[in-house]
């Protein structure tokens, strides 16, 4: 198999794997011992400023990506790690665009999309935020949505 195909597959696999890493981190870390960082994300925001403590997780997830870029770029035997880092970065961009831009409208770049999938993402995330405490949460992922969130109606604002 040509190297560019292998590296493309590594990148795609890394993007896909990150959904499971993010789900696990959200469920067990953010709603676990790192709740103090994540809690403000579940509370109403009025005049709190632009940043949340929860934004620290962008830096936390950037560290493994950076290390993959570093070691993959510096050492020939670890070169495939470069593409793992690229996959983590792509997932980070997807997460930012869907979670911060689309769902929470922290940037007014685009409004509600009209597909069943995009509406299901909104419903699932809304169900997650319906709980303001760390226990008894649901819908910890972002891209993989439980089928129960498809087909329901979203209330108009």
Secondary structure, 3 states (H helix, E strand, C coil): CCHHHHHHHHHHHHHHHHHHHHHHHHHHHHHHHCHHHHHHHHCCCCCCCCCCHHHHHHHHHHHHHHHHHHHHHHCHHHHHHHHHHHHHHHHHHHHHHHHHHHHCCCCCCCCCCCCHHHHHHHHHHHHHHCCCCCCCCCCCCCCCCCHHHCCCCCCCC
